[in-house]
């Protein structure tokens, strides 16, 4: 039997390429619509322009943003990831290779989303619902994560609205 989910096992916001910018900073830099302003050392983002894909709201202060795992760490754990090695858990928590895996969003939205699966969370921006559905499925596929029956029902219901 696998141990229960423990967030500490999913080491995140590491500096994988040793350039002084951890994963959070890398996402902020990559997603800023304007050239981001960095601190004097070039390690931390001080400002930029981000549009939260879930709400459509624009932000210029990175402290108003969290970096969201499209498939939250806890959900990844119960979808097959709990059996992964510590290295694979860390790779998942910091994956910059999949474009929809980590996204900068309003921290209030991220905290209200929590570890909820797709059938329990929907972006408020109407145009984002289908994008989120496809992003969710893409990350699950990329990491070979399983689905619950409730997730599959939610996906099938949403797919019907996206195909119209």
Buried (B, 14 or more C-beta within 10 A) or exposed (E): EEEEBEEEBBBBEBBBEEEEBBBBBBBBBEBBEEEBEBEEEEEBBEBBEBBBBBBEBEBEEBEBBBBBBBBBBBBBBBBBBBEBEEEEBBBBBBBEEBEBBBBBBBBEBBEEBEBEBBBEBBBEBEEBBBBBBBBBBBBBEBBEBEBBEEBEEBBEEBEEEEEE
